[in-house]
Amino acid sequence: MARVGVVSFRLGGTDGVSIEAAKWCAALRSLGHEVATVAGEGPVDIVLPGLAIDAPSPPTRRELDEAVAGADVVIVENLASLPLNPAAREVLYDVLAGRRAIFHHHDLPWQRPHLAHLEGPRASPEWRHVTINDLSRRELASRGLHATTLMNSFDCDPPSGDRDATRRELAVGAGRLVLLASRALARKNVAGALELASSLGATLWILGPSEDDYEEELGRLVEHSGVDVRRGQLDGRTVHDAYAAADLVVMSSTWEGFGNPVLESVTHRRPLALYPYPVAREIVDHGFDFFDLGDVAGIAAEIDAPDARRRERNLDIARRDFNVNDLPGRLREVVDL
C-alpha cells in the first residue's frame, strides 16, 4: 500500500477537474492505497488557501511540504497545467523537487488564448505526466515533455433520474427540452445552443452558472434569441434527473479538454448534438454516432421517434473504452505503485 497525496486549486466540486480527481481517488483507494487530498478550497483533508486560484499569496514552502510530507507519490491535478496561480505552482515545484509526482493535465496554457504566453508544465526525472487527450500529449511532446494519455472514465450504469417530476418543476410540459450540462462562458458557445433550441422550438436548460464575467453577454444572447431558457440546477435534484428530463443534450463548445457531457449523454441514453471541437474528434473516433449541431431535421426526428439501437450501440462503446470500472487497472499501469 502506498500513501498518495492529491493536490489542486480546488477539489470536491462539480467542475471537471474535481470530478475526475474524485474518480482517481476512488480507484486508488480500491487498489488499497491511502489517499489524502490538499487544495485551496473544497471539502478536502487539508485546506491551504494559498493554493486557490484567486489566492492573494501562495502557501509557504513549509505549509505545502508538511501537507504532503507523508506521501509516497503526489498527484497534481491541473495546478501545474494551467498557470492560474503561478506563485503557488512555483512553491509546488520546489516542494516536489526530487520526489515522485504525477502531473494530471486537464488543460494547458496555450489552449487558452489569454494564457498562451505563459509557461507550460516542467519536466523532472522523478515526475510523470498524464493527459486526458492525445492532442495535449502530442503538444507536450513537441515541447520535449513525454506524457501518457488516460482519457476520462464514466459510470456506465448511472441512476435513471426522475424525468416526470423534474420536467414538472421546470414547467416545460410536453415540449422539447434541450440540456446544456455545463457552465456558461465564452468557449461554451451558448449562442450555438440557443440557435439549435430555437430551430427545434425547444426550451434550453443551462445547468451551470455563468463564469469569467459572462453574465451580461449571456443575458444579451438569451434576450435576442427568443428562446425559453431555464438556468441552474433545481433544489433537491441531481444531474441524473437533469439528463432524464432532457430530450436532447447539446455540446456546443468550441474547446474542451475533454467534455464530460459527451459521455454522460451516452451513459444516460440521451441523443447528443455536438460541435466538432478538437478533442471531440478523438472521442467520436471510438465509433460513437452523434448528431451535428446543424442537423435539425435529424435531431427532431430522433426526439419524436427515439432510436434505441443507436443509443445502445453508443453505450456499448462507452462500456468498452470509457468505463470507470476499468479505471483501477488503467491507473495501476500509469501510477506504478
Secondary structure by P-SEA (a helix, b strand, c coil): cbbbbbbccccccccaaaaaaaaaaaaaaaabbbbbbbccccccccccccccccccccccaaaaaaacccccbbbbcccccccccaaaaaaaaaaaccbbbbbbccccccccccccccccccccccbbbbbccaaaaaaaaaacbbbbbbccccccccccccaaaaaaaacccccbbbbcccccccccaaaaaaaaaaaacbbbbbcccccccaaaaaaaaaaaacccccccccccccaaaaaaaccccccccccccccaaaaaaaaacccccccccaaaaaaaccbbbbbcccaaaaaaaaaacccaaaaaaaaaaaaacccccaaaaaaaaaccc
